[in-house]
Amino acid sequence: MKKRLSSIVREYKFDSVQAFYKEFDAAKKENLEYQVACAEYEKIYGEKAADSVSVRDRLHKH
């Protein structure tokens, strides 16, 4: 099973399973940071962004 796992990661141009997990963990960390940043942005600007759409609609009507 370890040989098969090793060959799978080599198919995707990784040197080893450890190299894959290093990249995978870094990607998970970046994704988590992105999700936190998006939630923070939504908390701060979410209502304002919704208001800007309605303002745009009001301007379009006039």
N, C-alpha and C positions, 0 to 999 in steps of 0.2 A: 504494500500500500504506500509506503514511503517513497519507493521508486516511482510509482505512478504520480504521486503528488509533485515530486521533483520534476518529472517530465512535463507536467501541466504548466508549472510556472516558467519553465524554459521555453515553452511554446509562446508565451507572452513576453519573451525577452528579459526575464529576470534571471540573475545569476544563480539564485538559490531560493529556497522557501523563506529563509530568514530575510533576504532582501525584499521579497514580496511582502512579508508581514511588516517590515519597516515602512514601506511605502503605503501599505494599507492603513496602518496605525496613524501615519501622518495625514492621510486623506480623511480618516474619521475625525481627527482633531480639527482639521480645517473645516469640515462640514459642520461640526458642532459649533465652532466659533461663528460660522456664517448664520446658522439658525438662531443663535443668541443675538447676533447683530440685527437680523431681520425682525425678531420679536421686539427688540429695543426700539428699532425704527418705527415699527407699527404702533408701539405704545406711545411714542412721542408724536409722530406725524400721521398716524392712521386717521384720526378724525379730521385733521386739516386737509389731508389728501381727498377725503370724501367731500369736504366742503368745496374744495377747488373745482371738483367736477360739477357740483350744483351751481356754482358761480359761473362757470363756463356755459352751462345750459341756460342760465338766466340771461347772460350776455347774448347768446345765440338767438334767444326768443326776441330780444329787443332789436 
